[in-house]
Amino acid sequence: MQPDSTITLDQSPSNLDVWQRLSTGTPGLDDAHLRARLAETVAWCDALTTLADLRSEALRPSLFHDGPNELVCNLGQSRQQQLRYRKLPVQHGSPVIATGRFMLFFPEESLSDGYAASVSGGLFDVDNLPACDTWVSFFVENSHPRFSARRYLLCYVPAPLVDAANAGIEGNPESCIVWLEQSDASIRRRVEALTGLMPRRANNTP
């Protein structure tokens, strides 16, 4: 399959169950599932134009769930249904072409001060959680040298909203929200490989 191929969700490779509840360990989510989750999130977010679009009513997270992994997978299923309903093409080839940027949110490191919410125009909430439409997948990293277990949420920011996200990230003193390429999380290299992104220097701006 050519890298620039776009096909409908019903034609996705092997009818993959993209939002199956797989292990949250970074090795537990295989490349096929991660690529598909990246592709669907990019397709959805790149079709949006405003901050308000990133908190769509159709994808509003449920209050009832068994933890962050189920919460993200449930949202992913809703987004998949909306992609079908709106007939938005999803690129299932490799690499996944992303014009925006990926970021990570570390919930257990958040001070919930609300500053990122105010300077980003609402891309983040008062707990520094990114808008729900941007969520890609939740991970628990058990092999990090400085943490016994580190939990984080991978998100995608479409290009028109990168500046808003960067304002929140730069004003976040505890660094609970960071650009993926500036993180030492193990998922970074896999996402870079699947999207063809070149690693950026840590002091680069958007």
Buried (B, 14 or more C-beta within 10 A) or exposed (E): EEEEEBBEBEEBEEEBEBBEEBEBBBEEBEEBBBBBBBBBBBBBBBBBEEBEBBBBEEBEBEEEBEEBBBBBBBBBBBBBEBBEEEEBEBBBBBBBBBEBBBBBBBBEBBEBBEBBBBBBBBBBBEBBBBBBBBBBBBBBBBEEEEEEEBBBBBBBBBEBBBBBBBBBBEBBEEEBBBBBBBBEBBBBEBBBBBBEBEEBEEEEEE
